[in-house]
Amino acid sequence: MKTRDKIIHASLKLFNERGERNITTNHIAAYLNISPGNLYYHFRNKEDIISSIFQLYETHLDSGFQPYMGQEVNLELLIGYFDTMFETLWEFRFMYDNLTDILTRDGAVLKRYQYTQQQALNRSSHILSKLKQDGVLAIEQEQITPLADTMRMIACFWIGYKQTHSDNATITKASLYEGLLRVLMIFKAHATPESQGTFTRLEQHYQAMANTCFMPNLDVHSLAS
């Protein structure tokens, strides 16, 4: 891996583990055992590093929320979408932890974020429309984009909500699964009678995944079969 890429991935790791506010470029250089001058050769400052991390975020969202075509709507298909939501929150949790501050510090990143989120909303709305056509969701057409936007709102601000309504500010996989289950609860409210069983299995799957955060030996694979 090139030094520039090492800096990006090390920064993402440190931001996630210790909080972006608590990490300086000197911390990153020391973690990689390189000189600060070597780091500044590749990046002007920490904001420049965050901008490069954001490129990873854009790619992750773009690849993970693509509308399905010619596929059967089953548990595995829906798990794929919800897994992408979880992985995005977990892999870039530092950003959601400090979203408003990060975006207001860099106008260029703010514009990219707004564009990326709008594109993700468009794709999510397309997915929901397809699920309606395939008899999975019972929802009026004009309610589809607001539903997609509500799900996005919960996902984007769940970390901040948990940190301001709990004595424990640590971001854990268990707390993110809790947020995912809240999104799923809203999603399930629009399920057709025929798809209720699938959504119940989906809830069981993610509740089991949350439980594995406390009981690593729990076998959840049978729930998704």
GUPANU-221580 format. One record per residue (C-alpha): residue number from 1; residue in three letters; chain; x, y, z. Coordinates in steps of 0.5 Angstrom, whole numbers. Layout:
BEGIN
{pt NUM,"ala","A",{X,Y,Z}}
...
This chain:
BEGIN
{pt 1,"met","A",{0,0,0}}
{pt 2,"lys","A",{3,7,-2}}
{pt 3,"thr","A",{4,12,4}}
{pt 4,"arg","A",{-2,16,2}}
{pt 5,"asp","A",{-7,10,2}}
{pt 6,"lys","A",{-3,8,9}}
{pt 7,"ile","A",{-5,15,12}}
{pt 8,"ile","A",{-12,15,9}}
{pt 9,"his","A",{-13,8,12}}
{pt 10,"ala","A",{-10,10,19}}
{pt 11,"ser","A",{-13,16,20}}
{pt 12,"leu","A",{-20,13,19}}
{pt 13,"lys","A",{-18,8,24}}
{pt 14,"leu","A",{-16,13,29}}
{pt 15,"phe","A",{-22,17,28}}
{pt 16,"asn","A",{-26,12,29}}
{pt 17,"glu","A",{-23,9,35}}
{pt 18,"arg","A",{-21,15,39}}
{pt 19,"gly","A",{-26,21,36}}
{pt 20,"glu","A",{-24,26,30}}
{pt 21,"arg","A",{-23,31,35}}
{pt 22,"asn","A",{-18,28,39}}
{pt 23,"ile","A",{-13,26,33}}
{pt 24,"thr","A",{-8,31,30}}
{pt 25,"thr","A",{-4,30,24}}
{pt 26,"asn","A",{2,29,29}}
{pt 27,"his","A",{-2,23,32}}
{pt 28,"ile","A",{-3,20,25}}
{pt 29,"ala","A",{4,21,23}}
{pt 30,"ala","A",{7,17,30}}
{pt 31,"tyr","A",{2,12,29}}
{pt 32,"leu","A",{5,10,22}}
{pt 33,"asn","A",{12,12,25}}
{pt 34,"ile","A",{13,17,19}}
{pt 35,"ser","A",{15,24,20}}
{pt 36,"pro","A",{10,30,20}}
{pt 37,"gly","A",{14,32,14}}
{pt 38,"asn","A",{13,26,10}}
{pt 39,"leu","A",{5,26,12}}
{pt 40,"tyr","A",{5,34,10}}
{pt 41,"tyr","A",{8,32,3}}
{pt 42,"his","A",{2,28,2}}
{pt 43,"phe","A",{-4,32,5}}
{pt 44,"arg","A",{-4,39,7}}
{pt 45,"asn","A",{-8,38,14}}
{pt 46,"lys","A",{-13,34,17}}
{pt 47,"glu","A",{-18,37,13}}
{pt 48,"asp","A",{-15,35,7}}
{pt 49,"ile","A",{-14,28,10}}
{pt 50,"ile","A",{-22,28,12}}
{pt 51,"ser","A",{-23,30,4}}
{pt 52,"ser","A",{-20,24,2}}
{pt 53,"ile","A",{-23,19,7}}
{pt 54,"phe","A",{-30,22,4}}
{pt 55,"gln","A",{-28,19,-3}}
{pt 56,"leu","A",{-28,12,1}}
{pt 57,"tyr","A",{-35,14,4}}
{pt 58,"glu","A",{-38,16,-3}}
{pt 59,"thr","A",{-36,10,-7}}
{pt 60,"his","A",{-39,6,-1}}
{pt 61,"leu","A",{-45,9,-1}}
{pt 62,"asp","A",{-45,9,-9}}
{pt 63,"ser","A",{-44,1,-9}}
{pt 64,"gly","A",{-48,-1,-4}}
{pt 65,"phe","A",{-55,2,-5}}
{pt 66,"gln","A",{-56,0,-13}}
{pt 67,"pro","A",{-63,-2,-15}}
{pt 68,"tyr","A",{-64,-9,-16}}
{pt 69,"met","A",{-66,-12,-23}}
{pt 70,"gly","A",{-69,-18,-24}}
{pt 71,"gln","A",{-68,-21,-18}}
{pt 72,"glu","A",{-73,-25,-13}}
{pt 73,"val","A",{-75,-21,-7}}
{pt 74,"asn","A",{-73,-25,-1}}
{pt 75,"leu","A",{-69,-25,6}}
{pt 76,"glu","A",{-62,-25,3}}
{pt 77,"leu","A",{-64,-19,-2}}
{pt 78,"leu","A",{-66,-15,4}}
{pt 79,"ile","A",{-61,-17,8}}
{pt 80,"gly","A",{-56,-14,3}}
{pt 81,"tyr","A",{-59,-7,3}}
{pt 82,"phe","A",{-59,-7,11}}
{pt 83,"asp","A",{-52,-10,12}}
{pt 84,"thr","A",{-50,-4,7}}
{pt 85,"met","A",{-53,1,12}}
{pt 86,"phe","A",{-50,-2,18}}
{pt 87,"glu","A",{-43,-2,15}}
{pt 88,"thr","A",{-43,5,12}}
{pt 89,"leu","A",{-45,7,19}}
{pt 90,"trp","A",{-40,3,23}}
{pt 91,"glu","A",{-34,4,18}}
{pt 92,"phe","A",{-35,12,18}}
{pt 93,"arg","A",{-38,12,25}}
{pt 94,"phe","A",{-33,18,26}}
{pt 95,"met","A",{-36,22,21}}
{pt 96,"tyr","A",{-43,21,24}}
{pt 97,"asp","A",{-41,22,31}}
{pt 98,"asn","A",{-39,29,29}}
{pt 99,"leu","A",{-42,30,22}}
{pt 100,"thr","A",{-45,38,23}}
{pt 101,"asp","A",{-38,40,25}}
{pt 102,"ile","A",{-34,37,20}}
{pt 103,"leu","A",{-39,39,14}}
{pt 104,"thr","A",{-39,46,17}}
{pt 105,"arg","A",{-31,46,17}}
{pt 106,"asp","A",{-31,45,10}}
{pt 107,"gly","A",{-36,48,5}}
{pt 108,"ala","A",{-33,43,-1}}
{pt 109,"val","A",{-34,37,3}}
{pt 110,"leu","A",{-41,40,5}}
{pt 111,"lys","A",{-43,40,-2}}
{pt 112,"arg","A",{-40,33,-4}}
{pt 113,"tyr","A",{-44,30,2}}
{pt 114,"gln","A",{-51,34,0}}
{pt 115,"tyr","A",{-50,31,-7}}
{pt 116,"thr","A",{-48,24,-5}}
{pt 117,"gln","A",{-54,24,0}}
{pt 118,"gln","A",{-59,26,-5}}
{pt 119,"gln","A",{-56,21,-10}}
{pt 120,"ala","A",{-57,16,-5}}
{pt 121,"leu","A",{-64,18,-3}}
{pt 122,"asn","A",{-66,18,-11}}
{pt 123,"arg","A",{-63,10,-11}}
{pt 124,"ser","A",{-67,9,-4}}
{pt 125,"ser","A",{-73,11,-7}}
{pt 126,"his","A",{-72,7,-13}}
{pt 127,"ile","A",{-71,1,-9}}
{pt 128,"leu","A",{-78,2,-5}}
{pt 129,"ser","A",{-82,4,-11}}
{pt 130,"lys","A",{-79,-3,-14}}
{pt 131,"leu","A",{-81,-6,-8}}
{pt 132,"lys","A",{-88,-3,-8}}
{pt 133,"gln","A",{-89,-6,-15}}
{pt 134,"asp","A",{-87,-13,-13}}
{pt 135,"gly","A",{-92,-13,-8}}
{pt 136,"val","A",{-87,-12,-2}}
{pt 137,"leu","A",{-89,-6,1}}
{pt 138,"ala","A",{-96,-3,1}}
{pt 139,"ile","A",{-95,5,1}}
{pt 140,"glu","A",{-98,11,-4}}
{pt 141,"gln","A",{-93,13,-9}}
{pt 142,"glu","A",{-92,20,-6}}
{pt 143,"gln","A",{-90,17,1}}
{pt 144,"ile","A",{-84,13,-2}}
{pt 145,"thr","A",{-79,19,-2}}
{pt 146,"pro","A",{-81,21,5}}
{pt 147,"leu","A",{-81,14,7}}
{pt 148,"ala","A",{-74,14,4}}
{pt 149,"asp","A",{-72,20,7}}
{pt 150,"thr","A",{-74,18,14}}
{pt 151,"met","A",{-70,12,14}}
{pt 152,"arg","A",{-64,16,12}}
{pt 153,"met","A",{-65,21,18}}
{pt 154,"ile","A",{-65,16,23}}
{pt 155,"ala","A",{-59,13,20}}
{pt 156,"cys","A",{-55,19,20}}
{pt 157,"phe","A",{-57,22,27}}
{pt 158,"trp","A",{-58,15,31}}
{pt 159,"ile","A",{-51,16,33}}
{pt 160,"gly","A",{-52,23,36}}
{pt 161,"tyr","A",{-58,21,39}}
{pt 162,"lys","A",{-55,15,43}}
{pt 163,"gln","A",{-50,19,45}}
{pt 164,"thr","A",{-54,25,48}}
{pt 165,"his","A",{-59,20,51}}
{pt 166,"ser","A",{-55,15,54}}
{pt 167,"asp","A",{-49,15,60}}
{pt 168,"asn","A",{-45,11,55}}
{pt 169,"ala","A",{-42,15,49}}
{pt 170,"thr","A",{-38,10,46}}
{pt 171,"ile","A",{-41,8,39}}
{pt 172,"thr","A",{-41,0,39}}
{pt 173,"lys","A",{-44,-5,34}}
{pt 174,"ala","A",{-50,-7,39}}
{pt 175,"ser","A",{-52,1,39}}
{pt 176,"leu","A",{-52,1,31}}
{pt 177,"tyr","A",{-56,-5,31}}
{pt 178,"glu","A",{-61,-2,35}}
{pt 179,"gly","A",{-61,4,30}}
{pt 180,"leu","A",{-62,-1,25}}
{pt 181,"leu","A",{-68,-4,28}}
{pt 182,"arg","A",{-71,2,29}}
{pt 183,"val","A",{-71,4,21}}
{pt 184,"leu","A",{-73,-3,20}}
{pt 185,"met","A",{-79,-2,25}}
{pt 186,"ile","A",{-81,4,20}}
{pt 187,"phe","A",{-80,0,14}}
{pt 188,"lys","A",{-84,-6,17}}
{pt 189,"ala","A",{-90,-2,18}}
{pt 190,"his","A",{-91,-1,11}}
{pt 191,"ala","A",{-90,-9,9}}
{pt 192,"thr","A",{-96,-12,5}}
{pt 193,"pro","A",{-99,-18,9}}
{pt 194,"glu","A",{-96,-23,4}}
{pt 195,"ser","A",{-89,-20,6}}
{pt 196,"gln","A",{-90,-19,14}}
{pt 197,"gly","A",{-86,-26,15}}
{pt 198,"thr","A",{-80,-24,11}}
{pt 199,"phe","A",{-80,-18,15}}
{pt 200,"thr","A",{-81,-21,22}}
{pt 201,"arg","A",{-75,-26,20}}
{pt 202,"leu","A",{-71,-20,18}}
{pt 203,"glu","A",{-72,-17,25}}
{pt 204,"gln","A",{-70,-24,28}}
{pt 205,"his","A",{-64,-24,24}}
{pt 206,"tyr","A",{-61,-17,26}}
{pt 207,"gln","A",{-63,-18,34}}
{pt 208,"ala","A",{-59,-24,33}}
{pt 209,"met","A",{-53,-20,30}}
{pt 210,"ala","A",{-54,-15,36}}
{pt 211,"asn","A",{-54,-21,41}}
{pt 212,"thr","A",{-47,-23,38}}
{pt 213,"cys","A",{-44,-17,40}}
{pt 214,"phe","A",{-45,-19,47}}
{pt 215,"met","A",{-45,-27,46}}
{pt 216,"pro","A",{-40,-28,41}}
{pt 217,"asn","A",{-41,-36,40}}
{pt 218,"leu","A",{-49,-35,38}}
{pt 219,"asp","A",{-50,-38,32}}
{pt 220,"val","A",{-54,-34,27}}
{pt 221,"his","A",{-53,-36,20}}
{pt 222,"ser","A",{-60,-41,21}}
{pt 223,"leu","A",{-64,-35,22}}
{pt 224,"ala","A",{-62,-32,15}}
{pt 225,"ser","A",{-63,-39,11}}
